Amino acid sequence: MKLFACAICSQPLHFETSRCDSCGTPQGFDPGEMELVPAERPGRGEMLCANAEPGGCNWLTEPGEPFCRACRYNRTIPDLSQGDNTQLWRTIEVAKRRMFYSLFRFGLRPETRLEAPDGLAFDFLADPTDPSRPVMTGHSDGLITVNIKEADDVERERRRRDLGEAYRTLLGHFRHEIAHYFWGVLTRDQGALEQFREVFGDERPDYGEALARYYRDGPPARWQDHFVSAYASSHPWEDFAETWAHYFHMVDTLETACFLKVFGAAPDPEGESPASQDPSPIDFDPYSEPRFERMVQSWMRLAFSLNLLNRSMGMPDLYPFQLSPPAVCKLSFVHAWIRQSVGRAGRTDTAMAALRAMAEGLRSGMSAPAEDIVK
C-alpha cells in the first residue's frame, strides 16, 4: 500500500482518508489514477461513491455512475437497520477496498455481474435467526459470500482459535476468496490448468470429502515442508487460494515498507549487524518487479523484522509462517501467472518451463535452498 499525500498541503494521508486533517480538503481515491485526490473536481463537483455515507467509502466514481469501481461488485449488503450491521459492514468494506487496490495495481480488473453472467459479485450477510444454518464465508461460481461476523474482532479471534489457525483477518479472507475466483479465470485455458496441476496437484478428487478429511484428521505430518499453511494441505484449490493470499500479503506489505523507507534499518536474520548493511530502503516496486527472487529475499528480511517489532510490543508474530522451498515454488507460479495475464511477462513458454522444473522437484521430494528454487 502506497503512502499518499494531500495535493493541497502535502500532509501524509492513509488509504482510508476522506478529509485531510491538516487543511480540511475532502479526499477521494481515484481508481483510475490510483491516487488520493481532492474529491471536488473543477467543473464536475464532488464525485464520491453513493456508499460514502452508509458504507464509509472514500472512492470516486465516474459521471453517471452512482457507485465506485469497488462497490459495483456488491450484490447484497446487510440490513443496516439491525444492530451493529452498519459498523460491521463498514469494516468489511475497508478490507474489500484494500483487496481491490492490490488487484487494480496489478491491472487485474474482474468483470462484474452486470458485465458477464459469471462475473464477480459479493454477498455480505448476517446469520439468520436459526443457529443451525449460519452463513458460511466462501466462493461459488464468482459469488463471494462473507459473514459479517468476521468483522467482529472477538468473534473472528474465537473462530481462529477454534480452527487452530495461525492467522485470520478480514483482508486475508478477501485475498483468499478472490483467489478462488481467479482460479476459474486461470483454468479457462487448458494449458494453464495442466500447469496448475503440475505445481499444486490434481484438483479433481472430491472437494467436500477432502475438506471433511482435513477437519476430521487435521493436516498431514510435516505439512510445513510443502505448504504455506495447514489449510493449504486440504485440497489443491485451497493450496492455490492460500498461496495467492500470501503472495498479496507479501507484495502489498513490501510496497508499504518501500514508501515508509524503513527497510534498511532491519537487522539481518543471518546475523549481520545493521551497521554493515546497505541502509537504503527497498528500491523497487513489487507490483512491477519481474524478478521474483528479489521479492522473496526482501520479504523474508522484512517479515523477520516485523515479527521482531511485534515481539518487542508483547504481540504475537505479525507473519507467523515459514516459507519452505516448495511453498516458494508455488508463490512463483502465482507471480508468473499474474504477470502473464496482464502482459508484463516475457515468453510464457520459458517461464512455464521453469515452473515445470520446479514441479518435478516437488514431486520427487527435492529439498533445495530457497535462493536456488526462485532463480
QUIQUIHU-V66514 format. One record per backbone hydrogen bond with DSSP energy under -0.5 kcal/mol. NH is the residue of the N-H (numbers start at 1). CO is the residue of the C=O. E is the energy in kcal/mol with one decimal. If there is no record, write none. Layout:
NH/CO/E ; NH/CO/E
//
This chain:
4/2/-0.5 ; 4/13/-1.8 ; 6/11/-2.5 ; 10/6/-1.9 ; 13/4/-2.8 ; 17/14/-2.0 ; 20/25/-2.5 ; 24/20/-1.5 ; 27/18/-2.6 ; 28/37/-2.7 ; 29/58/-2.9 ; 30/28/-0.5 ; 30/35/-3.2 ; 31/29/-0.8 ; 34/30/-2.2 ; 35/30/-1.3 ; 37/28/-3.0 ; 37/35/-0.5 ; 39/26/-2.5 ; 41/39/-0.8 ; 41/45/-2.1 ; 44/41/-2.0 ; 45/41/-1.6 ; 47/39/-1.2 ; 49/59/-2.1 ; 50/66/-2.5 ; 52/49/-2.0 ; 55/51/-1.5 ; 56/52/-0.6 ; 57/51/-1.8 ; 60/29/-2.9 ; 61/47/-2.6 ; 65/62/-2.3 ; 66/64/-0.5 ; 69/60/-0.5 ; 72/68/-1.4 ; 73/70/-1.1 ; 74/71/-1.5 ; 75/122/-3.2 ; 76/122/-1.9 ; 80/78/-0.8 ; 82/79/-1.6 ; 83/81/-0.5 ; 85/82/-2.3 ; 88/84/-2.4 ; 89/85/-2.7 ; 90/86/-2.4 ; 91/87/-2.1 ; 92/88/-2.1 ; 93/89/-2.6 ; 94/90/-1.6 ; 95/91/-1.5 ; 96/92/-2.4 ; 97/93/-2.6 ; 98/94/-1.8 ; 99/95/-2.1 ; 100/96/-2.3 ; 101/97/-2.2 ; 102/98/-1.7 ; 103/99/-2.0 ; 104/100/-3.1 ; 105/101/-2.3 ; 106/102/-1.3 ; 107/103/-0.6 ; 107/104/-0.7 ; 108/103/-2.7 ; 109/107/-0.8 ; 113/120/-0.7 ; 115/112/-0.7 ; 116/112/-1.8 ; 119/116/-2.1 ; 120/111/-3.2 ; 121/142/-2.1 ; 122/73/-2.0 ; 123/144/-2.5 ; 124/76/-2.6 ; 125/123/-0.7 ; 125/146/-2.0 ; 128/133/-0.6 ; 131/129/-0.8 ; 133/130/-1.9 ; 137/135/-0.5 ; 138/145/-2.1 ; 140/143/-2.0 ; 143/140/-2.0 ; 144/121/-3.0 ; 144/142/-0.6 ; 145/138/-2.9 ; 145/143/-0.6 ; 146/123/-2.6 ; 148/125/-2.6 ; 150/147/-2.3 ; 151/148/-1.8 ; 152/149/-2.0 ; 153/151/-0.7 ; 156/152/-2.9 ; 157/153/-2.1 ; 158/154/-2.0 ; 159/155/-2.2 ; 160/156/-2.3 ; 161/157/-2.4 ; 162/158/-2.7 ; 163/159/-2.1 ; 164/161/-0.9 ; 165/160/-2.5 ; 173/169/-2.0 ; 174/170/-2.2 ; 175/171/-2.4 ; 176/172/-2.3 ; 177/173/-3.1 ; 178/174/-2.4 ; 179/175/-0.8 ; 180/176/-0.9 ; 181/177/-1.3 ; 182/178/-2.3 ; 183/179/-2.1 ; 184/180/-1.4 ; 185/181/-1.3 ; 186/182/-3.2 ; 187/183/-2.5 ; 188/185/-1.2 ; 189/186/-1.2 ; 190/188/-0.6 ; 193/189/-2.0 ; 194/190/-2.2 ; 195/191/-2.0 ; 196/192/-2.6 ; 197/193/-2.2 ; 198/194/-1.7 ; 199/195/-1.5 ; 200/196/-3.4 ; 201/196/-0.6 ; 201/197/-1.1 ; 203/201/-0.5 ; 210/206/-1.8 ; 211/207/-2.4 ; 212/208/-2.4 ; 213/209/-2.4 ; 214/210/-2.1 ; 215/211/-2.7 ; 216/212/-1.6 ; 217/213/-3.2 ; 218/214/-2.6 ; 223/220/-1.2 ; 225/222/-1.7 ; 226/223/-2.1 ; 227/223/-2.2 ; 233/230/-1.6 ; 234/231/-1.9 ; 235/232/-0.5 ; 239/235/-2.2 ; 240/236/-2.4 ; 241/237/-2.2 ; 242/238/-2.6 ; 243/239/-2.2 ; 244/240/-3.0 ; 245/241/-2.4 ; 246/242/-2.2 ; 247/243/-2.2 ; 248/244/-1.9 ; 249/245/-2.2 ; 250/246/-2.4 ; 251/247/-2.6 ; 252/248/-2.1 ; 253/249/-1.8 ; 254/250/-2.1 ; 255/251/-2.0 ; 256/252/-1.8 ; 257/253/-2.5 ; 258/254/-2.2 ; 259/255/-2.1 ; 260/256/-2.2 ; 261/257/-1.2 ; 262/257/-1.1 ; 263/257/-0.6 ; 265/262/-1.4 ; 266/263/-2.0 ; 268/272/-1.3 ; 271/268/-1.8 ; 276/273/-1.2 ; 277/274/-1.4 ; 279/277/-0.5 ; 286/284/-0.8 ; 288/285/-1.8 ; 289/285/-1.3 ; 292/290/-1.0 ; 295/291/-1.3 ; 296/292/-2.4 ; 297/293/-2.3 ; 298/294/-2.1 ; 299/295/-2.7 ; 300/296/-2.6 ; 301/297/-1.6 ; 302/298/-2.6 ; 303/299/-3.3 ; 304/300/-1.7 ; 305/301/-2.0 ; 306/302/-2.7 ; 307/303/-2.2 ; 308/304/-1.7 ; 309/305/-2.2 ; 310/306/-2.3 ; 311/307/-2.3 ; 312/308/-1.9 ; 313/309/-1.0 ; 313/310/-0.8 ; 314/311/-1.6 ; 315/310/-2.9 ; 321/319/-1.6 ; 324/322/-0.9 ; 326/225/-0.5 ; 328/324/-2.4 ; 329/325/-2.1 ; 330/326/-1.9 ; 331/327/-2.2 ; 332/328/-2.1 ; 333/329/-1.3 ; 334/330/-1.8 ; 335/331/-2.4 ; 336/332/-2.6 ; 337/333/-2.8 ; 338/334/-2.5 ; 339/335/-2.1 ; 340/336/-2.3 ; 341/337/-2.6 ; 342/338/-1.4 ; 343/340/-1.2 ; 344/339/-3.3 ; 345/339/-1.0 ; 351/347/-1.9 ; 352/348/-2.8 ; 353/349/-1.6 ; 354/350/-1.7 ; 355/351/-1.7 ; 356/352/-2.5 ; 357/353/-1.9 ; 358/354/-2.1 ; 359/355/-2.7 ; 360/356/-2.2 ; 361/357/-1.7 ; 362/358/-2.1 ; 363/359/-2.5 ; 364/360/-1.9 ; 365/361/-0.5 ; 365/362/-1.0 ; 366/361/-2.5 ; 368/366/-0.5 ; 372/369/-1.2 ; 373/369/-1.7 ; 374/370/-2.2
//
